[in-house]
Amino acid sequence: STMEASELPPFLKRVLPPLYLYPSVLMLVLALVSLWALRFNAGRAPVLGVIAVIAAANSALGFVLGGFVPGVVMLLAASVFGVAAWQDWKRSAEIAD
């Protein structure tokens, strides 16, 4: 592979692949949790809000560790969760009125 052919120290060659895998697995887990939260009539918005915050923090790490593209991709995921939480809070408030 390209990384194996590079002049990176052996430590980085072992560490970098899992660092790229971690955000993907985390986003998959957060998506599954959000799908699970859809089963509830009440309490969805806080769960989706927490997921949005976790995804935003992960996005900040993506910008620092991975660069612009991973950061933007994770920021888009955080935005989707944030909009979903906001829409659910808004709908809950309309139902309560």
N, C-alpha and C positions, 0 to 999 in steps of 0.2 A: 504494500500500500504506500501511498504518498508519505504518510507520517513515518512509517518504518524506514523509508529511504531518506528521510530528512536527517539533519544533524542535531536534532533535539536530544537532550539527555535522556537516558533510559527511563528515569523516573517520570518525566513528562509523557513519554510514549505510553506508559502504563496508566497514568492518571487522566489524561485528556478524554479518552473515549467514554468513561463513565460520567464525566462532567457534561458531555453532550447528551447522554442518555437520560440523566436525572430530570431536566426540565420536561422532557417528553412524558416520562412516567408520571411526574407530579401533575401535569395537566390532565392526563388520562384519569388519574385518581380523583382529581377535583371535578372533572366532568361526570364521573360516576356518582360522586357524592351529590352533585347538583341534580342529577336525574333521580336519585333516591329522594331528595328533598321535594321534588315535584309531587310526590305521593301525598304530602300533607297539605291540608287546606290553610292551616295557620302555621306560622313559624318558618315559612319558606324564605322570606326576605332577609332575616338575620343570617341564615345559613349561606345564602347567596352573597350577602355582604361580606361575610368573613372570607368566603372563597375569593371574592374580588380583591380583598386586602392581601391575602396570601399570594395571589397571582401578581399583584402589583409589586410586592416585595421581591418576588421571584424575577419580575421584569427588571427591577433595579439591579439585581445580581447579574441578569443576562447582559445588561449594558456594560457593567463593570468587567465581568469575566469573559463574556462571549463576543461582545462588540455590538454594533448597531443592529444588524439583522435579527439576532436572537432576542435582543431587547425589545424591538418593535413587535415581533411576533407574539411574545409573551405579554406585551402591553395591550395588544389587540384582544388577547384572551381575557385579560383583566377587565378591559372595557366591556366585553360581552357580559361577563358576570355582573359587573357594576350596573349596566343598563337593565339586566334582568331583575336585579334586586330593587332598583328604583321603580321599575314598572310594577313589581309586585307590591311594594309599599304604597304606591299611588292607587293601585286597584283596591287594596285593603282599605285605604282611607275613604275611597268613594263608596265602597260597600257599607262602611260604618256610618256614613252620613245619612 
